[in-house]
Amino acid sequence: MKRISVDINEEEYERLKEIADEHNVKVSLILGYYVRDLVCSARSNGSDERQYAQDYFQRTNLSWMFKDEEVI
């Protein structure tokens, strides 16, 4: 298992935590499931979810915004 840090502010984290608590899951589980769908993992949630994750990523412009820059 890998650990990563996420660049969000306190308000964003608190809202994410509220959503997680409402569904009785951990924040890391929510983010992990999204990543599994985005990378088309064998542990993904299905073809629709993989497509939605890809569509979301494309809509955020992150797929090309930093293409030629090194992002840490």
N, C-alpha and C positions, 0 to 999 in steps of 0.2 A: 504494500500500500504506500502511496506517495502522499505527502502533505504539501499543500500550496497555500499561499496567502492571496487574499482577494482585496482589491482596492475599492472599498466602499466606505461611505461615511457612517457615522453613528446612527443617524436616522434610518438610512437604508438597511443597516444591520438589524436594528430594532424591528422594523417592519417585516423583514425576512424571518426573524425569530418568531414574531407573532404568527405569521403564516405557518411556520413549522409547528408551533405549539398548537394551533387550531387543528392540525392534522395529526398531532401526536407523533411527530417525527423530528429528527435532528436536522439542523440547517445543512450539515455536511451530506446528509442523504439526498436532500433536494438537489444540491449542486452536483453531486456524484451521478445521479440519475440523468441530469441534463447532459453531462459530459459523456456518459455512456451512449446516449442517443446521438450526440453530435459526432462522435468518432465511429459510429456504427459498430459498437462493441457486441460481442456475442451475448453480453449481459444487458443489451438494450431492451427497451419496452415494446418493441415492435416496429413495423415498417412505417406506420403513420407517425409515430413519435420521432423516428429518425428523420423523416421528411420535415416535420415541423421544426425540429432543432436545426436542420440545415437551412431551412427557409428563414428562420429567425436570424441565424448567423449572417446570412447573405444580406438581409434587410438592415442590419446594424452598420454595414459598410466596413466592419472590421476585416472582412475577407480580403479587401484590397487597400484599405486606408494606410496600413503600415507595411505594405508588401516589400518595399525596398529599404526599410529601416529595421534595425535590430531592436526588438522589444524585449525588455527584461521584466 
